[in-house]
Amino acid sequence: MKVLYSTQSIVEYDGHHYYSNPVQATYKRYLTLGDEITVFCYQKNVSEPKSDMVDKGAVRFVAAKKVNSLGALIKRVSRHNDRLAEQLVKETDVCVAHVPCGHSSQVVKYARKYGKPYLLVVCGCPWDALWNYNWKGKLMAPLAYLSLRRLMKDASYSIYVTKEFLQRRYPTKGRFIGCSNVNIKTGISEVLERRLQIIHQLEDEKRTLRIGTAAAIDVPYKGQEYVIRALARLHSKGIDYEYHLIGLGSDERLRDIAQKEGVGDRVFFHGSLPHNEVLAFMDDIDIYVQPSKQEGLPRAAIEAMSRGCMCLGSRVAGIPELLENDYLFAKGDVERIAEILGSVTSDRLEQQARRNFVTSMDYDRDVLNKRRTEFIEEFKRSYSK
């Protein structure tokens, strides 16, 4: 059986191997559907990859063209991806499509046309992503929103990465489950013990607390600039933090904001890290902030929770499913971010460390993999009769 896995993830290619943290973590879930898998995704040619290498084997990659503007470019690129999607669907036996994603929607269109079974995985909200991107995104948001609504309405089998949010906004009449894409081992007691020890030593060390965010740093809707502006507010009151950022992209825009706000020496950019180094990054910070204007269910926030970090997040998408109300803020609300950070105490750090550590256990990879595998097996039985 041949499987087509379509995703909006970007893989890095160095001329010999493919690299991608998301793809490496997810494609194996779908090998239960067949012994050959084609990954239909975006590709970026690089000389020095910054992600995990994707295992070789029964995997091949086909590159889609990026749709990133209006007008003739969209039409031209869309036609290219459409023809490619049709060809790939014809060659395959079963499809898995991560949405929202333009070429994934085209895969679904042809899966329906040629009677191929397909599974949808809803990873985010296109309305929030586009509306909070730029003025061009605002023009595209209504169409993207309605397109995903229509796509989900008639889907027979779907997995949502949230517990409630995406299900409410993009409902389906078919079978579905809520199951995060996070892939971590939680509930490691030594991690919590080490975190509590660090918290108890803070007052003796009198060091500056470290905040962290893991997200693409050149995508405005990820919201890091609001944390930077909050640091400036706090600095003016004599409260100092360090802000450490990891993620792909140019740091030029955020670095300029930090300099203009007078906190350039307190904001540190670490680039993209392989997944095995991300948890070490989480262990080295005290507070994790997810300031996004758009999300599905942020894996990085769950990873930080599993390491006993206090976590703050914007009140969007699935983030309120993870955090207590006192640690949520409206998207872009600089004053509220500053207010929460300004009220941090050792007692609060400890209380949130314990609470978040326990909450993250609901997202343990063994728990999620069991739920997901059972659902994928149900999907497989539906077309194998």
N, C-alpha and C positions, 0 to 999 in steps of 0.2 A: 504493500500500500504506500502511495506517495502522499505526503502532507505538504500543504502550502501554508506557511506561517507569515502573515503580513503584519508589519508593525511600523510605527513612526519613529522607532529608535534609529540612531545614527551609528553605523559601524565604521571604525577606523581601519584603513587598509594600507599596509606598508610595502605592498608589492609581493608579499609572500604569505602573510597571515592576516586574519581578521580579528579585530579587538572590539569588545563592547561589554560593559558590565551588565546592562539589562538583558541583552540577548543571551549571553553566557548563562545567566541565572534562569532564563525562562524557556528556552527552546526545548530542553530535555523533557519538560512536562508534556509535550505533545508527541514525543516519540512513541508513546503507548498507542497512538492512532495509526502508526505506520513505521516502516523501517527506513524510509528516505524522507528527508525534510528539506524544503527550499525556503529560505528566508528572504522575503521581499521587503526591502528596507532602504533607507538612505545610506549613502556611502561617502566617506570623506577620506581622501588620499593624504597620508601623513608620512613623515620620515621618522618621527619618534612617537609611537603610540602611547597614550596615557591611560588606557583602560586594560581590563583583563583580556587575555587572548581567548578566543572562542575555540573550543575543542574541535579538532578535525574529526572526520568520520563521515557519516552519511548526511553531511550538511553541505549545501551550496548556497551562495548568496547571489541575489539578483538586485541590482541597484535601481531604485526609482529616482526620478528627477524631483527636486524640491519645488513645491509650489509656494512662492513667497511674495507674490505681487498680483496686482489686478491687471485687467485688460488682456492684450494679445499674448503676453507671457503665460498667463494662467491657461488660456485656451490651448496654446501650443504644448505646454508641459502636460496639461491634463490629458490631451489626446495621446501623447506618447505613453503616459502611465496607463491609460485605458487600454491601449492595444497590448501592452505588456501584460496587464492583469488578465485580459481575455486569454492570451496565449498560455499563461501559467495555469490558469484554472482548467483549461482544456487538458493540460498534461497531468493534472493531479487527481486524486481520489477523494480527498477531504480537505477542507480549508479551516484555518483558525485566523481570525481577523481581530487585531487590537484596534480599537477605535477610541476617540476620533482620529481619523487619518484619511486623507483623500484617496490614496491608492488602496487602502483597506476597504473603503466603501465601494470602489470599483470591483474589487475581488468579490464582495458580497453580491453585487449586481450580476456578475457572470456565474457565480455559484448557483444563484437562483435560476438563471437562464438555462444552464446546462444540467440542472438537477443534482448538483454536488452538495453533500451535507456540509454545513458550516457551523462553527462555534464563534460567538462574539465575546470579546473581553473588553469591557468598558473601563478605560483607564483615566478618563478625565472629562472635563466639561468644556466643549468648544466655545460656548457663549462666553464664559469667564475668560478663557485664554485669549480670544480675539478682541473682546470688548475692552480688555485692560492692556492691550498691546500698543496700538496707536490708532490714528484716525482711519487708516485703511482697514484695520481690524474691525473697527466699529461698523464699517459698511458690510463686512463679510459675516459678522457674528449672527445676525438673524437667519441667514440662509444656512449657516453651519448648524445652528441650533435646530431648525426645522428638519434638516436633512438627517441628523442623528435621531430625532424623535421618530421620523418615518422608518428609519432603518431598524430601530429597536422594536417598534410596534409589532412587526410580524416575525421577529426572530424566534426560532423554536428553542434554542439553548443559548444562554448568556451567563457570563460571570461578571459581576460588578466588583470593583476594588473597594467600594465603601459598604458600610452596613445599611445606610438609608439614603444618603443625599442623592447619588446618581440614579438610584432606583426611582426616587420621586420625580426627578427632573426628566428622566428619559425612560419611562416605564415600558414594560414588555408584556405581551399576553402569553408568552411562552414560559418554559421552565427556566429558573435562574437561581443563583446563589450569590451571596456577598462573600468575597474572599480576597483579601489583600494580596498584592504582588510581592510583599516583603519576603526576604529570604534570609532569616537570621535565627540563631539559636538563642533563646531567652531563658530566664530563670536560673542563671549561673550564680550561685550564692556568693562565690568569691568576688564577683564583679560588684555586687551591692556592698559587701564588706569593705572593699577597697574604696569605693565612693564615699561611704560614711566616714572612713578614716581620714580621707582628704578633707571633707567638710569640717571635721572636728579640729583639724590642724590649721584651718584658715586664719583664725584670729591670732594664733601664735606666729604664723608666717607673715601676716600683714601684707600679703601680695595682692596685686590687682586681679579682680575676677575676670575670667575669660568667657566671652560669648562666642558661639559658633553658628554658622549656617552652611549647609551643603546644598548647593543648587547652581545652575548655570549662571555665571556672573554677568553675562552680556544680554540677558533677557529682562527687560524692565519690569515685567509683571511678577518676577520672583521677589521683588520688594526689598532687597538689601539696603537700598538707599534710605528707607525709612528708619532702619535700625541705626544707620550712620548719623542721620539727623537727630535721632533720639540721644545718641552718645554726646552730640554737641550740646544738647539741652542740659544733660546731666553734668557735663564738664563745666559748664558755666556756673553750676551750683556746687562745684567741688567734689563731684562724684565721678570717679573715673573707672572705665572698663577697657579691656582690649576686645577687639572684634576680629575674629579669624574666619576667613571664608575659603571654602574649597568648591571647585566646580570648573567646568569647561568655559572657555570664552575669554575675550579681551577684558582686562580690568581697567581700561582707560577711563570709561565713564564714571565708575564708582570711585576710582582713585581721585578724579577731579572733584567729585562731590565731597569726599573726605577732606581734601586740601582746603576747599572753599569754606567748609564748616569748621575748620580749625582742629580737626582730629586726625589728620593724615598720619601722624606718628602712632596712632592707636588702632589703625585698621591694617590687617595683614592678609595678603593674598597668597594662597598656597597652591593654586592651580588644581588640576584634576588629580585625584589619587586612585590607585587601584583599590578594588573593594576591600582587600585584606588589610589596607591601611586606614580605611575609613573609621573602623571601630577604635583604632588607636587614637585617631583624631578626636573622637567622641570622648574617650577617656581623659583626654588632655584639656577639655574645656569644662566649665562649670555650669553654663546655661546654654541651651540650644533654642534658637529662635527660627520659626518658619513664618516669614512675613509675607507670604505669597498673596497675590490677588487672584490666583487661579491654582487649583490643585485637583487631584483625585483624592487619594489618601497618601500623604507623603511618607515614603519609606524611610527617608532620613530621620524624620521625627520619631518614628517607632524605634529605629536603631538607637537614637539618643536616649529614649526612654528606657530601653533595655540595658543601657549602661548607667542608669541611675541619675541622669541629668535632669535638672529642672528644665521644663520646656514651656515656651511661650509660642502662641500662634495666632494668625489672623482668623477671623470668624468666617471662613469660607469653606465650601465643599465638605470634605470629611474631617477636617481638622477638629471641629467641635466634638466629634465622636471620640477623640483621643484625650482631650485636655479638660481640666476643670474650668469653670466659667471665669474665675479670678485671673486666669492666665491667658485669656483670649482678648483680642482687640479688633476693632473694625479695620478693614484693609486700608492701609495708608495712614492710620491714626498715630502720628508721631508722638503726640502728647501722652496717649495712653501707654504706648511702649515705654516711654521714659518714666511714667508713673509706676508701672509694674517693676521695672528694673531698679527704680529708686527706693522701692520698699523691700528689696531682697535682704533677708537675714539668714544667719546660719540655721536657725530653726526651720525657716521656710525651705531652705535648700534640702535639709534632711527629710522633712515631711514629703516634699515632692519627689525626692529620690526614692523613697519607699513606695509611694503611691504609683509613680510611673513605672517602676520596675515590675510591680505586680500587674499593672494594666497591660504592659507589653507582652505578658505571657499568653494573652489571648491571640497574639500574632506570631507565636512560635512556629518555625517552619514545619515542624512535624505535625502540629495541629492543622495548619493551613494546607499542607500537602495532602493529608488524609482527606480533608473535606473536598479539595479540588480534584484529587484523583478519583474519588467516588463519583463526582459529578461528571468528569470526563468519561469515565467508564459507562455511566448512564447514557451520555450522548453517543458513545460508540455503539452501544446496544441498539439505540434507536434506528440506526441505519444498517445494522449488520444482520437484521432478522431475515 
